[in-house]
């Protein structure tokens, strides 16, 4: 019996089977680099301002990001759940945010019942935990989900960086004390730094306003000239503050080490908050301690916008030819380009047998088009086999100019490690 699921995977690896096509021109209604490149290369398609469909290549990138996040959250002791996007009005009235949360989408059923489309999930997760947790023995608890969010943004002109509908990971931690929350909060700083590094990004932990919940929170910013936020940071130590709470200015001495303060634009890719007992008090989320006394549970919130992260990666990693995906989140490990009469079919099957994730451009179009589109799509390693290369394969990294000729066994060896290095192959 044929395994149609497996056949579907094989067909997806053939570029001729992709129903999407690379566009000849950039979309006219996009301003942000990430939206221009992702749309033209066939990763996403804009439905309306701030709302995108994720196409086969784009969804593969999203799944790679999800995998990194799940691995890190699970290793931390997080338990994955999935909460609804449709929230009863009553929950938001309980917290007082039905009238004060300015980007809240509100809808009404045919029966006249009012709902919100979830921009965040405190109003759902806290009453959920209240049903199952009642003793100090039940704590701490770490719950996370990867779920669509909806926010009625007035300005949605930054592609995937500022969406009205977007995919987000949010983890909520529940603790017996502020001290336990503080300890976990510090641990999450390290986990997030590692997580973003795995996705190819170097982040700065930036102190920012905590709003109504606490004195401060922390953002994870990628410093880049194309960012929307202004970050004041020390050139020597890890001091960094968002412009909204900054007590320093460019050129000042760092309050921690006396180094010079610099300013840079940045893209926020994650944030963490101490919610304290605000929502516990709203929903009477209590636990009994060792003496039987009831106390409110302390809560922390830790968010990452997956679609925003994908957009940020493109903003950072691209050149004039197109996207340059980091290996860990690329839709495929290698892009096999057929420049002969079926010469690469055997190599394609050899790579598949070796378990290598490869996109095979088997289309009957010009060589120039294939190479140009490969640069635009941005898969980390390009493999070209033609009459010119003979029995060998021309191997070129997307972020390098020079290529090398390798044997099939060398290529397979090169692609098997999680991180490949052309310099190690002779």
MOPEBEL-V838278 format. One record per backbone hydrogen bond with DSSP energy under -0.5 kcal/mol. NH is the residue of the N-H (numbers start at 0). CO is the residue of the C=O. Records with the same first field share a line. If there is no record, write none. Layout:
BEGIN
NH->CO ; CO
END
This chain:
BEGIN
3->1
6->2
7->3
8->4
9->5
10->6
11->7
12->8
13->9 ; 10
14->12 ; 359
16->13
17->13 ; 14
22->39
29->26
35->31
36->32
37->33
38->34
39->35
40->36
41->38
42->37
43->37
44->52
46->47 ; 50
47->50
50->47
52->44
54->42 ; 52
56->41
58->54
59->55
60->56
61->57
62->58
63->59
64->60
65->61
66->62
67->63
68->64
69->65
70->66
71->67
72->68
73->69
74->70
75->71
76->73
77->72
78->141
80->143
86->84 ; 115
88->113
90->87
91->87
92->88
93->89
94->90
95->91
96->91
97->91
100->96
101->99
103->100
104->116
106->114
108->112
111->108
114->106
115->86
116->104
117->84 ; 115
123->120
124->120
125->121
127->123
128->124
129->125
130->126 ; 127
131->128
132->128
133->131
135->287
137->134
138->135
139->173
140->173
142->171
143->78
144->169
146->167
148->165
149->117
150->163
151->102
152->150
155->153
160->157
161->158
163->49
164->49
165->148
167->146
168->303
169->144 ; 167
170->301
171->142
172->299
173->140
174->297
180->176
181->177
182->178
183->179
184->180
185->181
186->182
187->183
188->184
189->185
190->186
191->187
192->188
193->189
194->190
195->191
196->192
197->193
198->194
199->196
200->195
202->200
203->220
205->203 ; 218
206->204 ; 239
207->216
209->214
212->209
213->209
216->207
217->271
218->205
219->269
220->203 ; 218
221->266
222->220
223->264
226->223
227->265
228->265
230->263
231->240
232->230 ; 261
233->238
234->259
240->231
241->206
242->229
244->241
245->241
250->260
251->248
253->258
257->253
260->251
261->232
263->230
265->228
266->221
267->265
268->219
269->219
270->302
271->217
272->300
274->272 ; 298
275->298
277->274
280->276
281->277
282->278
283->279
284->279
285->283
286->294
287->133
288->292
291->288
294->286
296->284
297->174
298->275
299->172
300->272
301->170
302->270
303->168
304->268
305->166 ; 303
306->166
308->304
309->305
310->306
311->307
312->308
313->309
314->310
315->311
316->312
317->315
318->321
321->318
322->375
323->316
324->377
328->325
329->325
332->356
333->356
334->380
335->333 ; 358
336->334 ; 382
337->335 ; 360
338->336 ; 384
341->339
344->341
347->343
348->344
349->345
350->346
351->347
352->348
353->349
354->351
355->350
357->355
358->333
359->12 ; 357
360->335 ; 358
361->359
364->362
369->365
370->366
371->367
372->368
373->369
374->370
375->371
376->372
377->373
378->373
379->331
380->332
381->395
382->334
383->393
384->336
389->385
391->388
392->405
393->383
394->392 ; 403
395->381
396->401
397->379
399->396
403->394
405->392
410->406
411->407
412->408
413->409
414->410
415->411
416->412
423->420
424->421
425->423
END
